[in-house]
Amino acid sequence: MSSIFSKIVAKEIPCFSIHENDKFLAFLDVNPLVIGHTLVIPKIEVDYFFDLDDEWLQQMILFSKEVAEKLKVKFPCKKIGVSVVGLEVPHAHIHLIPINSIDDINFCREKLKVSQDQLKEIQKKILS
């Protein structure tokens, strides 16, 4: 059974894409902790992040760095927080989150309510 992320890669489910290449896709989290919260996924379906082979892990981190640099410019913050949790969706992924405090990356916190129109505007801001 395909994960929701595999369906996004297959374009069966739309997303607010902000960066893509032949191996990876970065898109806005529709249930963000903060504005700009982005997910980076491999286009292959692998459940556990550390089951990716070393080359894929290396390339995924470098791809994530490109995305983080874009986010840092568009959402001024102290850092772009990085988290690999892996419990909520059975598909390896990295969370990139603009943070000013440790609480900004607290997954126990209530998520923001963001409309499709707001996500489209955030996407537009990042891509501009």
Secondary structure, 3 states (H helix, E strand, C coil): CCCHHHHHHCCCCCCCEEEECCCEEEEECCCCCCCCCEEEEECCCCCCHHHCCHHHHHHHHHHHHHHHHHHHHHCCCCEEEEECCCCCCCCCCEEEEEECCHHHHCCCCCCCCCCHHHHHHHHHHHHC
